[in-house]
Amino acid sequence: MITGELKNKIDSLWEIFWTGGLTNPLDVIEQMTYMMFIHDLDDTDNIHAKESAMLGLPYKSIFAGEVQIGDRGIDGRQLKWSIFHDFPAQKMYSVIQEMVFPFIKNLHTDKGSAYSKYMGDAIFKIPTPLMLSKIVDAMDDLYQQMAGLKETDVRGDVYEYLLSKLANSGVNGQFRTPRHIIRMMVELMEPTSDDMICDPACGTSGFLVSAGEYLKENRKEEIFYDRAKKEHYMNHMFYGFDMDRTMLRIGAMNMMTHGIDNPFIEYRDSLSDQNTDRNKYSLILANPPFKGSLDYDIVSADLLKKCKTKKTELLFVELFVQMLRIGGRCACIVPDGVLFGSSTAHKAIRQELVENQRLEAIISMPSGVFKPYAGVSTGILIFTKTEHGGTDHVWFYDMQADGFSLDDKRSPVSQNDIPDIIERFHKRDKETDRKRTEKSFLVPKQEIIDKGYDLSINKYKKVEYVPVEYPPTSEIMDKILELDAQIAKELQELKAML
């Protein structure tokens, strides 16, 4: 969550672009992202060098020795942010335009990689040396501010805040998922070193980055001391699809700066026939578009066969079922309407999850979670693909606070249900005696069937009404008359004083 001084620094940086003549928000975001990536390359390279030295492992810096740029070789050190940011404006401009930018465009040796695909058409658009110098100084201030924050993915929050400035944000249903909600969903699913993880509407790859960070924190030795598992982590674990090339470019850079060399990030309309992935993934984490524009004619026929609708949120849930392998798990954000909508398609998708798959949990989130970008009410669906049922009890949780105020300011507050959600989800077998008046409880499958597969928590939660006793009417009237007499008396005393 971007607040206070960090927000002001980003706004000031945006202002430099704007006053310098770069007024298209998409161009500003792209150029800012490139500059952040160049800065991150230097930081990441230094971190890898220190880690290798501590472990006694060999490491060759990407900036070491002579670097080939076109038909000439240059000293790689001057491509480092920490070196060129001290150059005079004109020299800095020449170095970035003629050396650094070609260097980052050709950084990945695998020309079929996600990074190479989306950086190939990247263009350096900052028009003057003076403007570049101001941007570099402002970004040094920004990174200094970011370094003082303890959030693990503050860079991701910065990306998301930049994207919120797009004038058309939300038009296609693209609501940015708060980082702490992404992290909660990852911790609920507990990715393993053998997973194949997919986000079919990946945006800036927030879910994939968070899953990668979780694995680094919790399964570091298991992955990084096993050659086969490290190879899987770097090249075959993460898959993301989107229809916005800018998002894909940012996503590829985001993944690479988080140490994932070759994720499969691809331009793809996940709902169309061009997405042939079926029974493939072991884990899906997603916040698919709600109310997005949809070309009905290109929607995959096998999706429409099971779920005949134009509602993208329903089609995506059906898609998740089809993309998962047997035993695969999914945690996805859906608008509340998916949980209780009365159309044939709404009921069919809920019946599919309850009867044919193993529906495990519904977490109802307050509508303020997506503010200030949107005020939509949402929930998190968690299920496992079985194709043979398996739903016995469904765990419901009524999240009332996520650690931030639920208004447009989203200021930090002490109330936070997220730690409780994660702990209780992993101990659902101990929830059997919980009352329906509490935040979380279990509902048996048969009760859900009897209620027409309605998954709204309000159908099952009980509200305790505490009776309020009021004094008799005559006593209230006597009190009013007594107050009137007292007012009249005091008015007379005031009048006498005048």
C-alpha positions as CSV (number, residue, x, y, z in Angstrom):
1,M,0.0,0.0,0.0
2,I,1.5,3.3,-1.1
3,T,1.0,6.1,1.3
4,G,2.6,9.3,2.7
5,E,6.1,10.3,1.6
6,L,6.6,7.4,-0.9
7,K,3.4,8.4,-2.7
8,N,4.5,12.0,-2.9
9,K,7.9,11.0,-4.3
10,I,6.2,8.9,-7.1
11,D,3.9,11.8,-7.8
12,S,6.9,14.2,-8.1
13,L,8.6,11.7,-10.4
14,W,5.5,11.5,-12.6
15,E,5.4,15.3,-12.7
16,I,8.9,15.4,-14.1
17,F,7.8,13.2,-17.0
18,W,4.6,15.3,-17.5
19,T,6.3,18.7,-17.5
20,G,9.1,17.3,-19.8
21,G,6.6,16.6,-22.5
22,L,5.9,12.9,-22.0
23,T,2.1,13.1,-21.4
24,N,0.8,9.7,-22.4
25,P,0.3,7.8,-19.1
26,L,1.3,4.5,-20.7
27,D,4.5,5.9,-22.0
28,V,5.4,7.4,-18.6
29,I,4.8,4.0,-16.9
30,E,6.9,2.2,-19.5
31,Q,9.8,4.6,-19.2
32,M,9.6,4.6,-15.4
33,T,9.6,0.8,-15.4
34,Y,12.6,0.6,-17.6
35,M,14.5,3.0,-15.3
36,M,13.4,1.0,-12.2
37,F,14.6,-2.2,-14.0
38,I,18.0,-0.7,-14.8
39,H,18.4,0.4,-11.1
40,D,17.2,-3.1,-9.9
41,L,19.8,-4.9,-12.2
42,D,22.6,-3.1,-10.3
43,D,21.1,-3.9,-6.9
44,T,20.4,-7.5,-7.8
45,D,23.8,-8.0,-9.2
46,N,25.4,-6.7,-6.0
47,I,23.2,-9.0,-3.8
48,H,24.1,-12.0,-5.9
49,A,27.8,-11.2,-5.6
50,K,27.6,-10.9,-1.8
51,E,25.6,-14.1,-1.4
52,S,28.1,-16.0,-3.6
53,A,31.0,-14.6,-1.6
54,M,29.3,-15.7,1.7
55,L,28.7,-19.2,0.3
56,G,32.1,-19.5,-1.3
57,L,30.5,-19.9,-4.7
58,P,31.9,-18.4,-8.0
59,Y,29.8,-15.6,-9.5
60,K,30.4,-13.6,-12.7
61,S,28.7,-10.2,-12.7
62,I,26.7,-9.3,-15.8
63,F,28.6,-6.0,-15.8
64,A,32.1,-7.7,-15.5
65,G,34.8,-7.1,-18.1
66,E,34.0,-6.0,-21.6
67,V,30.4,-6.0,-22.7
68,Q,29.5,-6.2,-26.4
69,I,27.0,-3.5,-27.5
70,G,26.4,-3.9,-31.3
71,D,29.8,-4.0,-33.0
72,R,31.8,-2.5,-30.1
73,G,33.0,-3.6,-26.8
74,I,32.7,-1.3,-23.7
75,D,33.6,-1.5,-20.1
76,G,30.6,-3.1,-18.4
77,R,31.0,-1.2,-15.2
78,Q,29.8,2.1,-16.7
79,L,26.4,0.4,-17.4
80,K,25.8,0.2,-13.6
81,W,23.3,2.7,-12.2
82,S,25.7,3.3,-9.3
83,I,28.4,4.4,-11.7
84,F,26.5,6.4,-14.4
85,H,24.2,8.3,-12.1
86,D,27.2,10.5,-11.2
87,F,28.0,11.4,-14.8
88,P,27.2,14.8,-16.2
89,A,23.7,15.0,-17.8
90,Q,24.9,14.9,-21.4
91,K,27.3,11.9,-20.9
92,M,24.6,10.1,-18.8
93,Y,22.1,10.5,-21.6
94,S,24.5,9.1,-24.2
95,V,25.5,6.2,-22.0
96,I,21.8,5.2,-21.3
97,Q,20.6,5.8,-24.8
98,E,23.5,4.2,-26.7
99,M,24.7,1.6,-24.3
100,V,22.5,0.7,-21.3
101,F,19.2,0.5,-23.2
102,P,20.6,-1.8,-26.0
103,F,22.2,-3.8,-23.1
104,I,19.0,-4.5,-21.3
105,K,17.1,-5.2,-24.5
106,N,19.5,-8.1,-25.3
107,L,20.2,-9.1,-21.7
108,H,18.5,-12.5,-21.9
109,T,20.5,-15.1,-23.9
110,D,17.4,-17.1,-24.7
111,K,15.7,-15.2,-27.5
112,G,12.5,-17.2,-27.0
113,S,12.2,-16.1,-23.3
114,A,9.4,-13.9,-22.0
115,Y,11.9,-11.2,-21.3
116,S,13.3,-11.2,-24.8
117,K,9.9,-11.3,-26.4
118,Y,8.5,-8.2,-24.7
119,M,11.7,-6.2,-24.5
120,G,12.4,-6.5,-28.2
121,D,10.1,-3.6,-29.1
122,A,11.0,-1.4,-26.1
123,I,11.8,2.2,-27.0
124,F,13.8,4.8,-25.0
125,K,11.6,7.9,-25.1
126,I,13.1,10.4,-22.5
127,P,13.6,13.4,-24.8
128,T,16.5,15.5,-23.1
129,P,19.6,15.0,-20.9
130,L,18.3,17.5,-18.4
131,M,15.0,15.6,-18.0
132,L,16.9,12.3,-17.6
133,S,19.2,13.8,-15.0
134,K,16.1,14.9,-13.0
135,I,14.5,11.5,-13.3
136,V,17.7,9.7,-12.1
137,D,18.0,12.0,-9.1
138,A,14.3,11.6,-8.3
139,M,14.6,7.8,-8.5
140,D,17.6,7.8,-6.2
141,D,15.4,9.6,-3.6
142,L,12.6,7.1,-4.3
143,Y,14.8,4.1,-3.8
144,Q,16.2,5.6,-0.6
145,Q,12.6,5.9,0.7
146,M,11.7,2.4,-0.4
147,A,14.8,1.0,1.4
148,G,13.4,2.3,4.7
149,L,10.2,0.3,4.3
150,K,10.0,-3.3,5.6
151,E,7.5,-4.6,3.0
152,T,9.0,-7.4,1.0
153,D,7.6,-6.3,-2.4
154,V,7.3,-2.6,-2.1
155,R,8.5,-2.4,-5.7
156,G,5.3,-4.3,-6.7
157,D,3.3,-1.8,-4.8
158,V,5.0,1.0,-6.7
159,Y,4.2,-0.7,-10.0
160,E,0.5,-1.0,-8.9
161,Y,0.3,2.6,-7.9
162,L,1.8,3.7,-11.2
163,L,-0.8,1.6,-13.0
164,S,-3.6,3.2,-11.0
165,K,-2.8,6.5,-12.7
166,L,-3.9,5.1,-16.1
167,A,-7.0,7.0,-17.1
168,N,-8.7,3.8,-18.4
169,S,-7.8,1.6,-15.4
170,G,-10.8,-0.5,-14.4
171,V,-12.5,-0.2,-17.9
172,N,-11.6,-3.8,-18.7
173,G,-12.2,-5.0,-15.2
174,Q,-8.5,-4.8,-14.3
175,F,-8.6,-4.2,-10.5
176,R,-5.2,-4.2,-9.0
177,T,-4.9,-6.8,-6.3
178,P,-3.4,-5.4,-3.0
179,R,-0.1,-7.1,-2.2
180,H,-1.1,-8.2,1.3
181,I,-4.2,-10.0,-0.2
182,I,-2.0,-11.7,-2.8
183,R,0.4,-12.8,0.0
184,M,-2.5,-14.1,2.1
185,M,-3.7,-16.3,-0.8
186,V,-0.2,-17.6,-1.4
187,E,0.2,-18.5,2.3
188,L,-3.2,-20.2,2.2
189,M,-2.2,-22.4,-0.7
190,E,1.4,-23.1,0.5
191,P,3.1,-23.7,-2.9
192,T,5.6,-26.6,-3.1
193,S,8.8,-27.0,-5.0
194,D,7.1,-29.3,-7.5
195,D,4.2,-27.1,-8.4
196,M,3.4,-25.7,-11.8
197,I,1.8,-22.3,-11.0
198,C,-0.3,-20.3,-13.4
199,D,-2.1,-17.0,-13.4
200,P,-4.2,-16.8,-16.6
201,A,-4.8,-13.0,-16.1
202,C,-1.4,-12.2,-14.7
203,G,-1.0,-8.4,-15.2
204,T,2.3,-7.4,-13.6
205,S,2.8,-11.0,-12.3
206,G,2.0,-10.1,-8.7
207,F,0.8,-13.6,-7.8
208,L,3.7,-15.3,-9.5
209,V,6.3,-13.1,-7.8
210,S,4.7,-13.6,-4.4
211,A,4.6,-17.4,-4.9
212,G,8.3,-17.3,-5.9
213,E,9.1,-15.2,-2.8
214,Y,7.2,-17.6,-0.6
215,L,9.2,-20.6,-2.0
216,K,12.5,-18.7,-1.4
217,E,11.5,-18.0,2.2
218,N,10.1,-21.4,3.1
219,R,11.7,-24.0,0.8
220,K,15.1,-22.4,0.0
221,E,17.3,-25.4,0.7
222,E,15.0,-27.8,-0.9
223,I,15.0,-25.9,-4.2
224,F,18.3,-24.2,-4.5
225,Y,20.5,-27.1,-3.3
226,D,18.8,-29.5,-5.8
227,R,19.8,-29.0,-9.4
228,A,16.6,-30.4,-10.9
229,K,14.3,-28.4,-8.6
230,K,16.2,-25.2,-9.2
231,E,15.9,-25.8,-13.0
232,H,12.2,-26.3,-12.5
233,Y,11.9,-23.2,-10.4
234,M,13.8,-21.0,-12.9
235,N,12.3,-22.3,-16.1
236,H,9.2,-24.5,-15.7
237,M,7.3,-23.4,-12.6
238,F,5.7,-20.1,-13.4
239,Y,3.1,-19.4,-16.2
240,G,1.3,-16.1,-16.8
241,F,-1.0,-14.9,-19.6
242,D,-2.4,-11.5,-20.4
243,M,-3.7,-9.4,-23.3
244,D,-1.8,-6.2,-22.5
245,R,1.8,-6.1,-23.8
246,T,2.8,-3.4,-21.4
247,M,1.6,-5.5,-18.5
248,L,3.6,-8.5,-19.9
249,R,6.7,-6.4,-20.3
250,I,6.4,-5.2,-16.7
251,G,5.6,-8.7,-15.5
252,A,8.6,-10.2,-17.2
253,M,10.9,-7.6,-15.7
254,N,9.3,-8.0,-12.3
255,M,9.9,-11.7,-12.4
256,M,13.5,-11.3,-13.6
257,T,14.4,-8.8,-10.9
258,H,13.0,-11.3,-8.3
259,G,15.5,-13.9,-9.5
260,I,13.2,-16.0,-11.8
261,D,15.2,-16.2,-15.0
262,N,12.8,-17.7,-17.5
263,P,9.1,-17.7,-16.6
264,F,6.6,-18.5,-19.3
265,I,4.9,-15.1,-19.7
266,E,2.8,-15.0,-22.9
267,Y,0.4,-12.8,-24.8
268,R,-2.8,-14.8,-24.8
269,D,-6.5,-14.4,-24.4
270,S,-7.0,-17.1,-21.8
271,L,-10.7,-17.5,-22.6
272,S,-10.2,-18.0,-26.3
273,D,-9.4,-21.1,-28.4
274,Q,-5.7,-20.0,-28.5
275,N,-5.5,-21.2,-24.9
276,T,-5.2,-24.9,-25.2
277,D,-3.8,-25.6,-21.8
278,R,-6.0,-28.3,-20.1
279,N,-5.3,-30.6,-17.1
280,K,-1.8,-29.0,-16.9
281,Y,-1.3,-26.9,-13.7
282,S,-1.1,-27.9,-10.1
283,L,-1.8,-24.5,-8.7
284,I,-3.7,-21.5,-10.0
285,L,-3.7,-18.1,-8.2
286,A,-5.7,-15.4,-9.9
287,N,-7.8,-12.3,-9.8
288,P,-9.5,-12.5,-13.2
289,P,-11.2,-9.5,-14.9
290,F,-14.7,-8.7,-13.7
291,K,-17.2,-7.2,-16.2
292,G,-14.6,-7.0,-18.9
293,S,-15.6,-6.6,-22.5
294,L,-15.9,-10.0,-24.2
295,D,-16.1,-11.2,-27.8
296,Y,-18.5,-14.1,-27.4
297,D,-17.5,-15.5,-30.8
298,I,-13.9,-16.2,-29.8
299,V,-14.6,-17.8,-26.4
300,S,-13.4,-21.4,-26.3
301,A,-16.2,-23.8,-27.2
302,D,-15.4,-26.2,-24.4
303,L,-15.9,-23.4,-21.9
304,L,-19.3,-22.4,-23.3
305,K,-20.4,-26.0,-23.4
306,K,-20.1,-26.1,-19.6
307,C,-20.9,-22.5,-18.8
308,K,-23.0,-20.6,-21.5
309,T,-22.6,-17.0,-20.4
310,K,-21.0,-13.7,-21.4
311,K,-19.9,-13.0,-17.8
312,T,-16.1,-13.2,-17.7
313,E,-15.9,-14.0,-14.0
314,L,-17.9,-17.2,-14.5
315,L,-16.0,-18.3,-17.6
316,F,-12.7,-17.8,-15.8
317,V,-13.8,-20.0,-12.9
318,E,-14.8,-22.7,-15.4
319,L,-11.4,-22.2,-17.2
320,F,-9.5,-22.7,-13.9
321,V,-11.3,-26.0,-13.4
322,Q,-10.3,-27.1,-16.9
323,M,-6.7,-25.9,-16.7
324,L,-5.9,-27.7,-13.4
325,R,-4.7,-31.3,-13.4
326,I,-6.4,-33.8,-11.1
327,G,-5.4,-32.8,-7.6
328,G,-4.6,-29.3,-8.6
329,R,-5.6,-26.4,-6.4
330,C,-7.0,-23.0,-7.0
331,A,-7.4,-19.8,-5.0
332,C,-9.1,-17.0,-7.0
333,I,-10.9,-13.7,-6.3
334,V,-14.4,-13.4,-7.6
335,P,-17.1,-10.8,-7.3
336,D,-19.8,-11.5,-4.8
337,G,-22.3,-12.2,-7.6
338,V,-20.6,-15.4,-8.4
339,L,-21.4,-16.7,-4.9
340,F,-25.2,-16.0,-5.0
341,G,-26.2,-15.1,-8.6
342,S,-29.5,-16.7,-9.6
343,S,-28.9,-17.2,-13.4
344,T,-28.5,-20.7,-14.8
345,A,-24.8,-20.1,-15.4
346,H,-24.2,-18.9,-11.9
347,K,-25.9,-21.9,-10.4
348,A,-24.2,-24.3,-12.8
349,I,-20.7,-23.2,-11.9
350,R,-21.4,-23.4,-8.2
351,Q,-22.9,-26.9,-8.6
352,E,-19.8,-27.9,-10.5
353,L,-17.5,-26.9,-7.7
354,V,-19.7,-28.5,-4.9
355,E,-20.6,-31.7,-6.7
356,N,-17.8,-32.5,-9.1
357,Q,-14.8,-30.9,-7.4
358,R,-13.8,-30.4,-3.8
359,L,-14.9,-26.9,-2.7
360,E,-12.9,-26.1,0.4
361,A,-13.4,-22.5,1.4
362,I,-15.2,-19.2,0.8
363,I,-13.6,-16.1,2.3
364,S,-15.8,-13.1,2.1
365,M,-13.9,-9.8,1.9
366,P,-15.1,-6.3,2.7
367,S,-15.8,-4.0,-0.3
368,G,-13.1,-1.5,0.7
369,V,-10.3,-4.0,0.0
370,F,-9.9,-2.7,-3.6
371,K,-10.2,1.0,-2.8
372,P,-9.4,3.6,-4.0
373,Y,-9.5,1.8,-7.4
374,A,-12.9,0.1,-7.0
375,G,-15.5,-0.5,-4.3
376,V,-16.6,-3.9,-5.6
377,S,-17.5,-6.6,-3.0
378,T,-15.5,-9.8,-3.5
379,G,-14.7,-13.2,-2.1
380,I,-12.0,-15.8,-2.4
381,L,-12.9,-19.2,-3.8
382,I,-10.6,-22.1,-2.8
383,F,-11.1,-25.5,-4.4
384,T,-9.3,-28.7,-5.5
385,K,-9.9,-30.4,-8.8
386,T,-11.0,-34.0,-8.4
387,E,-13.7,-34.6,-11.1
388,H,-15.2,-37.0,-8.6
389,G,-16.5,-34.7,-5.9
390,G,-15.1,-34.7,-2.4
391,T,-16.8,-31.7,-0.9
392,D,-17.9,-32.5,2.6
393,H,-17.9,-29.3,4.6
394,V,-17.2,-25.8,3.2
395,W,-15.3,-23.4,5.4
396,F,-16.6,-19.9,5.5
397,Y,-14.8,-16.8,6.9
398,D,-16.3,-13.3,7.2
399,M,-13.2,-11.1,6.9
400,Q,-14.0,-7.7,8.4
401,A,-10.6,-6.1,8.4
402,D,-7.4,-6.5,6.5
403,G,-5.0,-4.2,8.4
404,F,-6.1,-1.0,6.5
405,S,-9.0,1.4,6.7
406,L,-11.7,0.5,4.3
407,D,-12.0,4.0,2.8
408,D,-10.2,5.6,-0.1
409,K,-7.2,6.5,2.1
410,R,-6.5,2.9,3.1
411,S,-4.5,4.0,6.2
412,P,-2.9,1.2,8.4
413,V,-5.1,0.1,11.3
414,S,-4.7,-2.4,14.1
415,Q,-7.6,-4.6,13.1
416,N,-6.4,-7.4,10.8
417,D,-8.1,-10.8,10.2
418,I,-5.5,-12.1,7.8
419,P,-3.3,-13.9,10.4
420,D,-6.4,-15.5,11.9
421,I,-7.6,-16.6,8.4
422,I,-4.3,-18.3,7.5
423,E,-4.1,-20.1,10.9
424,R,-7.7,-21.3,10.9
425,F,-7.7,-22.4,7.3
426,H,-4.8,-24.7,7.9
427,K,-6.6,-26.1,11.0
428,R,-10.1,-26.5,9.6
429,D,-10.6,-29.8,11.3
430,K,-10.7,-27.9,14.6
431,E,-13.5,-25.6,13.4
432,T,-16.3,-28.1,13.7
433,D,-17.6,-26.7,17.0
434,R,-17.6,-23.0,15.9
435,K,-20.9,-21.3,16.1
436,R,-22.5,-19.5,13.1
437,T,-22.3,-16.3,15.0
438,E,-18.5,-16.3,14.8
439,K,-16.2,-15.1,12.0
440,S,-15.5,-18.6,10.7
441,F,-17.5,-21.8,10.6
442,L,-18.1,-25.0,8.6
443,V,-21.2,-25.7,6.6
444,P,-22.0,-29.3,5.5
445,K,-22.4,-30.0,1.8
446,Q,-26.1,-31.1,2.1
447,E,-27.1,-27.7,3.6
448,I,-25.5,-25.9,0.7
449,I,-27.4,-28.2,-1.7
450,D,-30.6,-27.5,0.1
451,K,-30.1,-23.8,-0.3
452,G,-29.7,-24.1,-4.1
453,Y,-25.9,-24.1,-4.0
454,D,-25.9,-20.5,-2.6
455,L,-22.4,-19.7,-1.4
456,S,-23.1,-16.3,0.2
457,I,-21.9,-16.3,3.8
458,N,-25.1,-14.3,4.7
459,K,-27.1,-17.5,3.9
460,Y,-25.4,-19.3,6.7
461,K,-24.1,-16.8,9.2
462,K,-26.3,-16.1,12.2
463,V,-26.5,-12.6,13.7
464,E,-27.0,-12.3,17.5
465,Y,-29.5,-9.6,18.3
466,V,-29.0,-8.2,21.8
467,P,-32.3,-6.9,23.2
468,V,-32.3,-3.3,24.3
469,E,-34.6,-2.3,27.2
470,Y,-36.0,1.2,27.3
471,P,-37.8,2.8,30.3
472,P,-41.6,3.1,30.2
473,T,-43.1,5.9,28.0
474,S,-44.5,7.7,31.1
475,E,-41.0,7.9,32.6
476,I,-39.5,9.3,29.4
477,M,-42.3,11.9,29.3
478,D,-41.6,12.9,32.9
479,K,-37.9,13.3,32.1
480,I,-38.8,15.5,29.0
481,L,-41.1,17.7,31.2
482,E,-38.4,18.0,33.8
483,L,-35.8,19.1,31.2
484,D,-38.3,21.6,29.8
485,A,-38.9,23.1,33.2
486,Q,-35.2,23.4,33.8
487,I,-34.7,25.1,30.4
488,A,-37.5,27.6,31.2
489,K,-36.0,28.4,34.6
490,E,-32.5,29.0,33.1
491,L,-34.0,31.2,30.4
492,Q,-35.7,33.3,33.0
493,E,-32.4,33.7,34.9
494,L,-30.7,34.7,31.7
495,K,-33.4,37.3,30.9
496,A,-33.0,38.8,34.4
497,M,-29.3,39.3,33.7
498,L,-29.9,41.3,30.5
